[in-house]
Amino acid sequence: MGRPKGKSNKSNRHWSKEDKHEYIKLISEGHFSMTQIATDNDISVGMLSTWVKKYNEGGLEALENNRKQRNPLIKYQRRKTLTPYEHLEYENAKLRIENERLKKVTEKEVKAIRQKQSNKKNSKS
């Protein structure tokens, strides 16, 4: 039959580097086996072994999640009330996004203008 279509009952989960480090310490100190931790915490053994390998190669910083949040404003938009500091962070993030979008548009416009100029020069020749 194969795997069922659609989303599984496990959604994409996020573990902080501190959580990962706790699991790794329990394994490396010999308190629990990798299989025990994986079973108790509903984590795959492969995922745990990847964390251990990364930790052994690069230390605690290697456990940092590289995945960026898709929409940086979402953490503020879902809250009903924001502290004054969070409100300023939200406004700052909105301005950064707007600035990046304007830079992209400007770069595209400059390329288009240069392309038109080079086409005019080629047609005059």
For each residue, the residues with C-beta under 8 A, 3 or more apart:
1:
2:
3:
4: 8
5:
6:
7: 11
8: 4
9:
10: 13 42
11: 7
12:
13: 10
14: 65
15: 19 20 65
16: 19 20 65
17: 20 21 60 61 63 64 65
18: 21 22
19: 15 16 22 23
20: 15 16 17 23 24 51 55 63
21: 17 18 24 25 55 60 63
22: 18 19 25 26
23: 19 20 26 27 37 41 43 48 51
24: 20 21 27 28 51 52 55 63
25: 21 22 28 29
26: 22 23 29 31 32 37
27: 23 24 30 31 32 33 34 37 48 52
28: 24 25 52
29: 25 26
30: 27
31: 26 27
32: 26 27 36 37 40
33: 27 36 37
34: 27 37 38 45 48 49 52
35: 38 39 45
36: 32 33 39 40
37: 23 26 27 32 33 34 40 41 43 48
38: 34 35 41 42 43 44 45 47 48
39: 35 36 42
40: 32 36 37
41: 23 37 38
42: 10 38 39
43: 23 37 38 47 48
44: 38 47 48
45: 34 35 38 48 49
46: 49 50
47: 38 43 44 50 51
48: 23 27 34 37 38 43 44 45 51 52
49: 34 45 46 52 53
50: 46 47 53 54
51: 20 23 24 47 48 54 55 63
52: 24 27 28 34 48 49 55 56
53: 49 50 56 57
54: 50 51 57 58 62 63
55: 20 21 24 51 52 58 59 60 62 63
56: 52 53
57: 53 54 62
58: 54 55 61 62
59: 55 62
60: 17 21 55 63
61: 17 58 64
62: 54 55 57 58 59
63: 17 20 21 24 51 54 55 60
64: 17 61
65: 14 15 16 17
66:
67:
68:
69: 72 74 75
70: 74
71: 74
72: 69 75 93 97
73: 76 77 90 93 94 97
74: 69 70 71 77 78
75: 69 72 78 79
76: 73 79 82 86 89 90 93
77: 73 74
78: 74 75
79: 75 76 82 86
80:
81:
82: 76 79 86 87 90
83: 86 87
84: 87 88
85: 88 89
86: 76 79 82 83 89 90
87: 82 83 84 90 91
88: 84 85 91 92
89: 76 85 86 92 93
90: 73 76 82 86 87 93 94
91: 87 88 94 95
92: 88 89 95 96
93: 72 73 76 89 90 96 97
94: 73 90 91 97 98
95: 91 92 98 99
96: 92 93 99 100
97: 72 73 93 94 100 101
98: 94 95 101 102
99: 95 96 102 103
100: 96 97 103 104
101: 97 98 104 105
102: 98 99 105 106
103: 99 100 106 107
104: 100 101 107 108
105: 101 102 108 109
106: 102 103 109 110
107: 103 104 110 111
108: 104 105 111 112
109: 105 106 112 113
110: 106 107 113 114
111: 107 108 114 115
112: 108 109 115 116
113: 109 110 116 117
114: 110 111 117 118
115: 111 112 118 119
116: 112 113 119 120
117: 113 114 120 121
118: 114 115 121 122
119: 115 116 122 123
120: 116 117 123 124
121: 117 118 124 125
122: 118 119 125
123: 119 120
124: 120 121
125: 121 122
